[in-house]
Amino acid sequence: MKPVIGITPSPIVETTASGTHERYAIAASYVNAIIAAGGIPLILPPQDENADALLALVDGLLFSGGADIDPALYGDSDVHPTTYDVHPLRDRFELELINKAIEQDYPTFCICRGIQILNVARGGTLLQHVPDQFETELPHRQQDAGFKSHEYSHVVTANPDSTLARAYRSTEIKVNSYHHQAVKDLAPGLAVSGHAEDGLVESVELPDRTFVLGVQWHPEMMFREHPEHLEPFKQLVEAAISRKLTNATAD
C-alpha cells in the first residue's frame, strides 16, 4: 500500500555539445526523502490541461523549490531586479494542480517555492526580495553566510496546535534557509503555523484540509543528519496512505 507522491520539478536550460536544451530537473534529495518516508516518488513535468489526469495517478503531492513566481500573478506591477527565471508554464501548471489538489483534499507538502505557490494560488502575495522589503538580520540565504545545506541557520517557532508542531513534535525547529522571497499577505483560509525569530512567515497550512503544509526551509536537505526533518514527509505519506485506503474501500 505504498502511496505514490507526485513531485514538481524545475525547468532548467543547459548548453551541451549537442546544443541548448530545456530540461526538467529535481534534486535527488526530494526523491530520497519520499522514499525514506515510505512513499513512491513520481515526477510530474509542467504541462497544460492535464492536472486532473495527473492527480488520478497519485495519492499525494510535493511542490518543490525553484525559481521565482511571476509577480503579476500576485498583483505586483513592478519586477524586482533579483526576481529570476520566471517560467510561465510552470506557474500555470502548479497553480492549477495545487488548487485542484486542495479542492479534492489531496495530502500536499510545499517546500520553499512551494509555500509561495500555495499562498499565491489561494490569493496571497509575496515579498519579492526579503532584504529590501523586510527588516531582518537573519541569514535567510544561508549560502551567503557560509552555512552548509544540512546545517541550520535559524530557529522557527511553531504554533503549538499546528500541523507543523505535530509533525515535528516540537514548537522549536532548527532550519536551514535558501530563499530571497517569502509570504507577505496571507491568503484567505491559510493559517500561519511558524515564524522565524525576526517575525518572517516560515510555515503555513490549511486547517480545513487533511494535510496541506508549506515550509520555507528545505527539510529534504537536512533529514539525513537531522532525522526530525523526515517527519513532515512521513506525515505526508501517512495522509496519502489514509486517502488511498479510503478510496480503495469506497471502490
C-alpha positions in Angstrom: 0.0 0.0 0.0 2.9 2.4 -0.6 1.4 5.7 -1.8 2.5 7.5 -4.9 3.7 11.1 -4.3 3.9 13.4 -7.2 6.8 15.9 -7.2 7.0 19.0 -9.3 10.4 19.6 -11.0 12.2 22.8 -12.1 12.6 23.7 -15.8 16.3 24.5 -16.5 18.2 25.4 -19.6 21.5 23.6 -20.3 24.0 24.0 -23.1 25.8 20.8 -24.2 27.8 19.7 -27.2 24.5 19.0 -28.9 23.1 22.4 -28.3 20.9 24.3 -25.8 18.1 22.3 -24.3 15.4 22.9 -21.8 15.2 20.1 -19.2 13.2 19.2 -16.2 15.3 18.7 -13.1 14.7 17.7 -9.5 17.2 17.4 -6.7 17.6 13.8 -5.6 17.1 14.8 -2.0 13.4 15.3 -2.6 13.1 11.8 -4.1 15.2 10.3 -1.4 13.1 11.9 1.4 9.9 10.5 -0.1 11.4 7.0 -0.4 12.8 7.2 3.2 9.3 8.2 4.4 7.8 5.1 2.7 6.4 6.6 -0.4 6.9 6.1 -4.2 8.1 9.3 -5.9 6.7 10.2 -9.3 8.0 13.3 -11.2 5.2 15.5 -12.7 6.6 17.7 -15.5 4.8 21.0 -16.1 2.0 20.9 -18.7 -1.3 22.5 -19.5 -4.7 21.0 -19.1 -3.7 17.6 -17.6 -3.9 18.3 -13.9 -6.9 16.0 -13.3 -5.3 13.1 -15.2 -2.1 13.5 -13.2 -4.0 13.7 -9.9 -5.6 10.4 -10.8 -2.1 8.8 -10.8 -1.0 9.9 -7.3 -2.1 9.8 -3.7 -0.3 13.0 -2.5 1.8 15.9 -3.8 5.1 17.5 -3.0 5.7 21.0 -4.5 9.4 21.6 -4.7 11.6 24.6 -4.5 13.0 26.5 -7.5 12.9 29.8 -9.3 10.5 32.7 -8.7 6.8 33.1 -9.5 5.7 35.8 -11.9 4.9 38.9 -9.7 2.0 39.7 -11.9 0.2 36.6 -10.5 0.0 38.2 -7.1 -0.6 41.8 -8.2 2.8 43.3 -8.4 3.2 45.5 -11.5 6.9 46.1 -10.9 9.5 43.3 -11.1 12.4 43.5 -8.6 15.8 43.1 -10.2 16.5 40.0 -8.2 13.4 38.1 -9.3 14.8 35.4 -11.6 13.9 32.6 -14.1 10.2 33.1 -14.2 8.7 30.2 -16.2 5.0 30.8 -17.2 4.2 27.2 -17.9 5.5 26.0 -14.5 3.5 28.8 -12.8 0.3 27.9 -14.7 0.7 24.2 -14.1 1.4 24.4 -10.4 -1.4 26.9 -9.7 -3.9 24.7 -11.4 -2.5 21.5 -9.8 -2.4 22.8 -6.3 -5.9 24.3 -6.5 -7.4 21.1 -7.8 -5.5 19.1 -5.2 -6.9 21.3 -2.4 -10.4 21.0 -3.8 -10.1 17.2 -3.7 -8.3 17.1 -0.4 -5.0 15.5 -1.6 -2.3 15.5 1.0 0.1 18.2 -0.1 3.5 19.3 1.2 5.0 22.6 -0.2 8.7 23.4 0.2 10.4 26.9 -0.4 8.9 28.0 -3.7 6.1 25.5 -2.8 4.9 27.5 0.2 4.9 30.6 -2.1 2.9 28.9 -4.9 0.4 27.8 -2.2 0.0 31.3 -0.9 -0.4 32.8 -4.4 -2.8 30.1 -5.5 -5.1 30.9 -2.7 -5.0 34.6 -3.1 -2.0 35.8 -1.1 1.0 37.9 -2.0 4.8 37.7 -1.7 7.8 39.8 -0.7 9.8 39.9 -3.9 13.1 40.4 -2.1 13.3 40.0 1.6 16.4 42.1 2.2 14.7 45.1 0.6 11.2 44.6 1.9 11.6 43.2 5.4 13.8 44.4 8.2 15.9 41.4 9.4 19.5 40.4 10.3 18.8 36.7 9.9 20.7 34.8 7.1 17.7 33.8 5.1 20.1 33.0 2.3 22.5 31.0 4.4 24.8 30.2 1.5 25.9 33.9 1.7 26.9 33.3 5.3 28.9 30.2 4.7 26.5 27.6 6.1 26.3 24.1 4.5 23.0 22.9 3.2 22.4 20.4 6.1 23.3 23.0 8.7 20.6 25.1 10.5 21.0 28.9 10.4 18.0 30.0 12.5 15.0 28.7 14.5 11.3 28.6 13.6 8.8 28.8 16.4 5.7 26.7 15.6 2.2 27.4 16.9 1.6 24.7 19.5 -1.7 23.4 18.0 -0.5 23.4 14.4 0.1 20.6 11.9 3.7 21.8 11.8 4.2 21.3 15.6 2.5 17.9 15.4 4.8 16.8 12.5 8.0 17.8 14.3 6.7 17.0 17.8 8.2 20.4 18.9 7.5 24.1 18.8 11.2 24.9 18.3 12.5 23.8 14.9 16.1 24.4 13.8 16.1 25.0 10.0 18.2 25.9 7.0 17.3 28.7 4.7 17.7 29.3 1.0 15.2 32.0 -0.1 15.1 35.6 -1.0 11.3 35.7 -1.3 8.6 34.9 1.3 4.9 35.2 2.2 3.8 38.8 2.5 -0.1 39.0 2.7 -1.5 35.6 3.9 -4.1 34.1 1.6 -7.7 33.7 2.9 -8.2 30.3 4.5 -4.5 29.7 5.2 -3.1 29.8 8.8 0.4 30.8 9.8 1.9 27.8 11.7 5.5 29.1 12.1 7.7 32.2 12.3 11.4 32.9 12.2 12.9 34.9 15.1 12.5 38.1 13.0 8.8 37.5 12.5 9.0 36.4 8.9 6.4 33.7 8.0 8.1 30.4 7.7 5.2 27.9 7.6 1.5 27.9 6.6 -1.2 25.3 6.5 -4.8 24.8 5.6 -6.7 23.9 8.7 -9.8 22.6 6.9 -7.9 20.0 4.9 -6.4 16.7 5.9 -2.8 17.7 5.3 -1.7 20.8 3.5 1.5 22.2 4.9 4.0 24.7 3.5 7.5 25.4 4.8 10.0 28.0 3.7 13.1 25.9 4.5 14.5 22.7 2.9 13.9 19.6 5.1 14.9 17.3 2.3 18.5 18.7 2.6 18.6 18.1 6.4 16.8 14.8 7.1 20.0 12.6 6.8 21.9 14.5 9.5 18.8 15.7 11.4 16.1 12.9 11.4 13.4 15.2 12.7 13.2 16.7 9.3 12.0 13.5 7.8 8.8 13.8 10.0 6.8 16.1 7.7 7.5 13.7 4.8 6.3 10.8 7.0 3.1 12.8 7.8 2.6 13.4 4.0 3.0 9.7 3.3 0.7 8.6 6.2 -2.0 11.0 5.0 -1.6 9.7 1.4 -1.9 6.1 2.7 -5.2 7.0 4.5 -6.5 8.6 1.3 -5.5 5.5 -0.7 -7.2 3.2 1.8 -10.4 5.3 1.9 -10.6 5.3 -1.9 -10.0 1.5 -2.1 -12.8 0.9 0.5 -15.1 3.1 -1.5 -14.4 1.2 -4.7 
